[in-house]
Amino acid sequence: MPIIHTLESHKSDLSDLKDNKYNRGNLPNFLRIGEELDLGRILVRGSCGNNIVDMVAPMPGEYVVFKPGKTAFYMTEFDDLLQSLAITHLLVAGVTTEVCMQSTVREATDRGYEPLIITDATASYFERYRQQTIEQLVAQGALVSWAANSTVLLKALAEACD
């Protein structure tokens, strides 16, 4: 099963950063995309602090899609990659549940994909946001997405392979 990592990151010259997104950080105690910190520039590709954490780092043969927005589809080759691999169903995990994960799941559904959220493999700064987002996405008979925890998912996959 192909594994595709996505990472919100911008070009070093910030040419793929819209003004409205840049200006969102112009508040007291918030940092703007591109600002320099100890680990490098915020959300800038190639900066030390803009990497996938080691625990889930891409392995040989896995894909990485750099995205300048919240959804994996915006200004990326993600949709083309999914189509080239003949993928119709997505198992979705990641951070943050209420922003990037939700944006990708909603757009995946609109594009005709069948997403399933791995509930115990998503995270948020706020646990209630994570829970509420998943509840919203699966409401009304999985109007946007299905969801399952990893134990249930792995059991179902094992049974399907038997």
C-alpha positions as CSV (number, residue, x, y, z in Angstrom):
1,M,0.0,0.0,0.0
2,P,1.6,3.3,-1.0
3,I,2.4,5.7,1.8
4,I,2.3,9.4,1.0
5,H,3.5,12.0,3.5
6,T,2.5,15.6,3.2
7,L,4.2,18.6,4.7
8,E,3.1,22.2,4.8
9,S,6.1,24.1,3.6
10,H,6.9,27.0,1.4
11,K,9.6,27.8,-1.1
12,S,12.5,29.7,0.4
13,D,11.6,32.9,-1.5
14,L,8.0,32.6,-0.2
15,S,6.7,32.9,-3.8
16,D,4.0,30.3,-3.0
17,L,2.8,32.2,0.1
18,K,-0.3,34.3,-0.3
19,D,-0.4,37.7,1.4
20,N,-3.5,36.9,3.4
21,K,-1.8,33.8,4.9
22,Y,1.4,35.7,5.6
23,N,-0.5,38.4,7.4
24,R,-2.4,36.0,9.7
25,G,0.7,35.9,11.9
26,N,0.8,39.6,12.4
27,L,-0.6,39.5,15.9
28,P,1.1,39.8,19.3
29,N,2.7,36.6,20.3
30,F,2.3,35.0,16.9
31,L,5.1,34.4,14.4
32,R,4.8,34.7,10.7
33,I,5.6,32.1,8.1
34,G,9.2,32.6,7.0
35,E,10.4,34.1,10.3
36,E,13.7,32.8,11.6
37,L,13.8,30.7,14.8
38,D,16.5,28.5,16.4
39,L,15.5,25.6,14.1
40,G,15.2,27.7,11.0
41,R,12.5,29.6,9.2
42,I,8.9,28.8,10.1
43,L,7.2,26.5,7.5
44,V,10.0,27.0,4.9
45,R,11.1,23.9,3.0
46,G,14.6,22.8,4.0
47,S,14.6,24.5,7.4
48,C,15.5,22.1,10.2
49,G,12.2,22.9,12.0
50,N,10.1,22.1,8.9
51,N,10.7,18.3,8.8
52,I,8.6,15.3,9.3
53,V,9.4,14.0,12.8
54,D,11.7,11.0,13.0
55,M,9.1,8.6,14.4
56,V,7.1,8.8,11.1
57,A,9.8,9.9,8.7
58,P,9.5,8.7,5.1
59,M,11.1,5.3,4.4
60,P,12.6,4.4,1.0
61,G,9.8,4.0,-1.6
62,E,7.4,6.3,0.3
63,Y,6.3,9.6,-1.2
64,V,6.5,13.2,0.1
65,V,4.3,16.0,-1.1
66,F,5.2,19.5,-0.1
67,K,2.1,21.7,0.2
68,P,1.9,25.5,0.5
69,G,-1.6,25.3,1.9
70,K,-3.7,23.4,4.4
71,T,-5.0,20.8,2.0
72,A,-2.7,18.3,0.3
73,F,-4.4,19.1,-3.0
74,Y,-3.7,22.8,-3.2
75,M,-0.8,23.7,-5.6
76,T,0.6,20.2,-5.4
77,E,1.0,17.0,-7.5
78,F,-1.0,15.0,-4.9
79,D,-4.1,14.4,-7.0
80,D,-1.9,13.4,-10.0
81,L,0.1,11.0,-7.8
82,L,-3.1,9.4,-6.4
83,Q,-4.5,8.9,-9.9
84,S,-1.2,7.5,-11.3
85,L,-1.2,5.0,-8.5
86,A,-4.9,4.2,-9.2
87,I,-5.8,5.1,-5.6
88,T,-9.5,5.5,-4.8
89,H,-9.5,5.1,-1.0
90,L,-7.4,7.1,1.5
91,L,-6.4,6.2,5.0
92,V,-5.7,9.6,6.6
93,A,-3.6,10.4,9.7
94,G,-1.7,13.4,10.9
95,V,-1.8,16.9,12.3
96,T,-3.6,19.0,12.9
97,T,-7.0,17.3,12.9
98,E,-9.0,20.5,12.6
99,V,-6.9,22.2,9.9
100,C,-4.7,20.2,7.5
101,M,-6.3,16.8,8.0
102,Q,-9.8,18.1,7.8
103,S,-9.1,20.3,4.7
104,T,-7.5,17.3,2.9
105,V,-10.4,14.9,3.8
106,R,-13.1,17.4,2.7
107,E,-11.4,18.0,-0.6
108,A,-10.7,14.3,-1.1
109,T,-14.4,13.6,-0.8
110,D,-15.2,16.4,-3.3
111,R,-12.7,14.9,-5.8
112,G,-14.3,11.5,-5.5
113,Y,-12.0,9.7,-3.1
114,E,-13.2,7.6,-0.2
115,P,-11.3,8.8,2.9
116,L,-11.1,7.1,6.2
117,I,-9.7,8.9,9.2
118,I,-7.5,6.8,11.6
119,T,-8.8,8.4,14.7
120,D,-6.0,7.5,17.1
121,A,-3.4,8.6,14.5
122,T,-4.5,12.3,14.4
123,A,-3.6,15.1,16.8
124,S,-4.5,18.6,17.6
125,Y,-3.3,21.3,20.0
126,F,-6.7,20.8,21.6
127,E,-8.2,17.4,22.2
128,R,-11.7,18.7,22.0
129,Y,-11.0,20.1,18.5
130,R,-9.8,16.7,17.4
131,Q,-12.9,15.0,18.7
132,Q,-15.3,17.6,17.3
133,T,-13.7,17.6,13.9
134,I,-13.9,13.8,13.6
135,E,-17.5,13.9,14.8
136,Q,-18.4,16.5,12.2
137,L,-16.7,14.6,9.3
138,V,-18.5,11.3,10.1
139,A,-21.9,12.9,10.9
140,Q,-24.9,12.2,8.9
141,G,-23.9,8.7,7.8
142,A,-20.3,9.5,7.0
143,L,-21.2,12.5,4.8
144,V,-17.6,13.5,4.4
145,S,-15.6,10.6,5.7
146,W,-15.5,7.3,7.7
147,A,-13.4,6.9,10.8
148,A,-11.9,4.0,12.7
149,N,-9.2,3.5,15.2
150,S,-6.0,1.7,14.2
151,T,-6.8,-1.5,16.0
152,V,-10.1,-1.9,14.2
153,L,-8.5,-0.9,10.9
154,L,-5.6,-3.3,11.2
155,K,-8.0,-6.2,12.1
156,A,-10.2,-5.4,9.1
157,L,-7.2,-5.2,6.8
158,A,-5.8,-8.5,8.1
159,E,-9.2,-10.2,7.5
160,A,-9.4,-8.8,4.0
161,C,-6.0,-10.2,3.2
162,D,-6.9,-13.7,4.4
